[in-house]
Amino acid sequence: MPIDMNVKVPNKEGLDAFAQMAVKLGFTGFASTLSMSDPFEKLENGVTLLTRTDVNVKGIRAVTRAVEKARSSSTVISVPLGESRVASWAAEDSRVDLLSVPYPLKGVSLRKSTAKLAAASDTALEISIAPLLGVSGLMRSKVVKVLREATQTALDAGMPIVLSSGSDSPITMRSPRALCYVGLLLGLDWHGSEKAVYENPDRIFERNKKRLSPDYVGPGVEIVERGDPS
């Protein structure tokens, strides 16, 4: 099912407008850094709101602490591509869901070694299309070039890819089909684009629903029945 993994809702007062637009566009859910009491919840109109944490601190120790703190309260955890050592650590840590391409793109790249680590831990490359909508001409060509290179590196390594809007207003949200067409622009085939919009975001959500369950113990280990405590 289509989930937009990066919608920048500014405050709770504006949440309803984003939720209404999500339904109109055909999304079943969207993720936002908006503070919530639960990691995910179904809103009145039926769309599911997922809590997202963007880990923007610097240094491996600080990132480790931030990820550890966020894992019990966030459905989606993202670490931006930047410092190579941090990106490689995040790629290898299964608690991190997304390695995101930040904007501005200066100096941003996805290394082959990082992509291979991410593929092994099922960490996805997230590409938000917002930078493409805010530029034109030569600058747009430069943005496309950087995103295409990151996409190809991920594909070569077998790293999952997630396409999101990165929208900061309801009017700039885009439908799942529109996101798929952007995937074609970045070098994905149609099947790969659909996986990046429909399958991979939903798989991350379902995986973390289990992780956040009180019955979850660890990878492959869950409590299936509780005994009588008396």
C-alpha positions as CSV (number, residue, x, y, z in Angstrom):
1,M,0.0,0.0,0.0
2,P,1.3,3.5,-0.8
3,I,2.8,5.4,2.2
4,D,4.5,8.8,1.7
5,M,7.5,8.4,4.1
6,N,8.4,12.1,4.3
7,V,5.7,14.8,4.7
8,K,6.7,17.8,6.7
9,V,3.6,18.7,8.7
10,P,4.5,22.0,10.6
11,N,2.0,21.6,13.4
12,K,-1.0,19.7,14.6
13,E,-3.3,22.5,13.4
14,G,-2.3,21.8,9.8
15,L,-2.5,18.0,10.1
16,D,-6.0,17.7,8.8
17,A,-5.2,19.4,5.5
18,F,-2.3,17.0,4.9
19,A,-4.5,14.0,5.8
20,Q,-7.2,15.1,3.5
21,M,-4.8,15.6,0.6
22,A,-3.2,12.2,1.3
23,V,-6.6,10.5,0.9
24,K,-7.4,12.4,-2.3
25,L,-4.0,11.4,-3.8
26,G,-4.5,7.7,-2.9
27,F,-2.1,7.2,0.0
28,T,-3.0,4.9,2.9
29,G,-0.6,6.7,5.2
30,F,2.3,9.2,5.6
31,A,5.2,9.8,7.9
32,S,6.0,13.1,9.6
33,T,8.3,14.4,12.3
34,L,5.2,15.9,14.1
35,S,5.3,15.0,17.8
36,M,2.8,12.3,18.6
37,S,1.9,10.2,21.7
38,D,2.0,7.0,19.7
39,P,4.5,5.8,17.0
40,F,1.6,5.5,14.5
41,E,-2.2,6.1,14.7
42,K,-5.1,6.0,12.3
43,L,-6.7,9.4,11.8
44,E,-10.4,10.1,11.5
45,N,-10.4,9.9,7.7
46,G,-8.8,6.5,7.7
47,V,-5.2,7.5,6.8
48,T,-2.4,6.3,9.1
49,L,0.0,8.8,10.5
50,L,3.5,7.5,11.2
51,T,6.0,9.2,13.5
52,R,9.3,9.8,11.8
53,T,12.6,10.9,13.4
54,D,15.3,12.6,11.3
55,V,18.7,12.1,13.0
56,N,20.6,15.3,12.1
57,V,23.2,15.2,14.8
58,K,26.9,14.8,13.9
59,G,29.3,12.1,15.0
60,I,28.8,8.4,15.4
61,R,28.3,8.5,19.2
62,A,25.6,11.2,19.0
63,V,23.9,9.4,16.1
64,T,23.9,6.1,18.0
65,R,22.3,7.7,21.1
66,A,19.7,9.5,18.9
67,V,18.8,6.3,17.1
68,E,18.6,4.3,20.3
69,K,16.3,6.9,21.9
70,A,14.0,7.1,18.8
71,R,13.6,3.4,18.1
72,S,11.0,2.9,20.8
73,S,8.9,5.9,19.9
74,S,9.2,6.3,16.1
75,T,8.0,4.1,13.2
76,V,10.5,5.6,10.8
77,I,14.1,6.5,11.5
78,S,16.2,8.4,8.9
79,V,19.8,9.3,8.9
80,P,21.0,11.7,6.1
81,L,23.8,10.9,3.8
82,G,26.8,13.1,4.7
83,E,29.8,12.1,6.8
84,S,30.9,8.8,5.3
85,R,31.7,7.1,8.6
86,V,28.3,8.0,10.0
87,A,26.5,6.9,6.8
88,S,28.3,3.6,6.8
89,W,27.5,3.0,10.5
90,A,23.8,3.9,9.9
91,A,23.7,1.6,6.8
92,E,24.8,-1.3,8.9
93,D,22.5,-0.7,11.9
94,S,19.2,-2.5,11.3
95,R,17.5,0.1,13.6
96,V,17.9,2.7,10.9
97,D,15.2,2.5,8.2
98,L,16.3,5.1,5.7
99,L,19.5,6.7,4.5
100,S,18.1,10.0,3.0
101,V,19.6,12.3,0.4
102,P,19.7,15.7,2.0
103,Y,19.3,19.1,0.4
104,P,21.3,21.1,-0.6
105,L,23.2,18.3,-2.4
106,K,26.7,19.8,-2.4
107,G,29.1,17.0,-1.5
108,V,26.4,14.4,-1.1
109,S,27.1,10.9,-2.5
110,L,26.3,7.3,-1.8
111,R,29.4,5.2,-1.6
112,K,29.3,1.7,-3.1
113,S,30.6,0.2,0.2
114,T,27.8,2.0,2.2
115,A,25.2,0.8,-0.3
116,K,26.4,-2.8,0.2
117,L,26.2,-2.5,4.0
118,A,22.7,-1.1,3.6
119,A,21.5,-3.9,1.3
120,A,22.7,-6.4,3.9
121,S,20.8,-4.8,6.7
122,D,17.7,-3.9,4.6
123,T,18.2,-0.1,5.1
124,A,16.7,1.8,2.2
125,L,17.9,4.8,0.2
126,E,15.3,7.6,0.5
127,I,14.9,10.1,-2.3
128,S,12.5,12.9,-1.7
129,I,11.4,14.7,-4.9
130,A,10.9,18.2,-3.2
131,P,14.3,19.5,-4.5
132,L,13.3,18.8,-8.1
133,L,10.1,20.9,-7.7
134,G,12.0,23.9,-6.3
135,V,14.6,24.3,-9.0
136,S,14.7,24.7,-12.8
137,G,17.1,24.9,-15.7
138,L,20.7,24.0,-15.1
139,M,20.2,23.6,-11.4
140,R,17.5,21.0,-12.0
141,S,19.9,19.1,-14.3
142,K,22.5,19.0,-11.5
143,V,19.9,17.8,-8.9
144,V,18.8,15.0,-11.3
145,K,22.4,14.0,-11.9
146,V,23.2,13.6,-8.2
147,L,19.9,11.7,-7.6
148,R,20.5,9.4,-10.6
149,E,24.0,8.5,-9.4
150,A,22.7,7.7,-5.9
151,T,19.9,5.6,-7.4
152,Q,22.3,3.7,-9.6
153,T,24.7,3.0,-6.8
154,A,21.8,1.6,-4.7
155,L,20.5,-0.5,-7.6
156,D,24.0,-2.0,-8.2
157,A,24.3,-3.0,-4.6
158,G,20.8,-4.4,-4.2
159,M,19.8,-1.6,-1.7
160,P,16.1,-0.9,-1.4
161,I,14.9,2.5,-2.6
162,V,12.0,4.6,-1.2
163,L,10.6,7.6,-3.1
164,S,8.8,10.2,-1.0
165,S,7.5,13.7,-1.6
166,G,9.4,15.7,1.1
167,S,6.4,18.0,0.9
168,D,6.0,20.9,3.4
169,S,2.5,21.8,2.2
170,P,-0.5,19.8,1.1
171,I,-0.4,21.4,-2.4
172,T,3.1,20.1,-3.1
173,M,2.2,16.5,-2.2
174,R,2.2,14.2,-5.2
175,S,0.3,11.1,-6.0
176,P,1.9,7.6,-5.9
177,R,1.7,7.4,-9.7
178,A,3.5,10.8,-10.0
179,L,6.3,9.5,-7.7
180,C,6.6,6.5,-9.9
181,Y,7.2,8.7,-12.9
182,V,9.9,10.5,-11.0
183,G,11.5,7.1,-10.4
184,L,11.7,6.6,-14.2
185,L,13.5,10.0,-14.5
186,L,16.0,8.7,-11.9
187,G,16.8,5.5,-13.8
188,L,14.4,3.0,-12.2
189,D,12.2,0.9,-14.5
190,W,8.4,0.9,-13.9
191,H,8.6,-2.2,-11.6
192,G,11.4,-0.7,-9.6
193,S,9.5,2.6,-9.3
194,E,6.4,0.8,-8.0
195,K,8.5,-1.1,-5.4
196,A,9.9,2.3,-4.3
197,V,6.5,3.8,-3.8
198,Y,4.2,0.9,-2.8
199,E,6.1,-2.1,-1.6
200,N,9.2,-0.8,0.2
201,P,7.5,1.9,2.4
202,D,4.8,-0.6,3.4
203,R,7.3,-3.2,4.2
204,I,9.2,-0.8,6.5
205,F,5.9,0.0,8.3
206,E,4.9,-3.6,8.8
207,R,8.4,-4.5,10.0
208,N,8.4,-1.8,12.6
209,K,4.9,-2.4,13.7
210,K,6.2,-5.8,14.9
211,R,9.3,-4.1,16.5
212,L,7.1,-1.7,18.4
213,S,4.8,-4.5,19.7
214,P,5.1,-5.4,23.4
215,D,5.4,-9.0,22.2
216,Y,8.6,-8.3,20.2
217,V,11.8,-9.6,21.8
218,G,14.3,-9.5,18.9
219,P,14.8,-10.3,15.3
220,G,12.9,-13.6,14.7
221,V,11.8,-13.8,18.3
222,E,8.3,-12.9,19.5
223,I,6.1,-13.8,22.4
224,V,3.2,-15.9,21.0
225,E,1.5,-16.7,24.2
226,R,1.8,-15.4,27.8
227,G,1.4,-17.7,30.8
228,D,-0.8,-17.1,33.8
229,P,1.2,-14.8,36.2
230,S,-0.6,-16.2,39.2
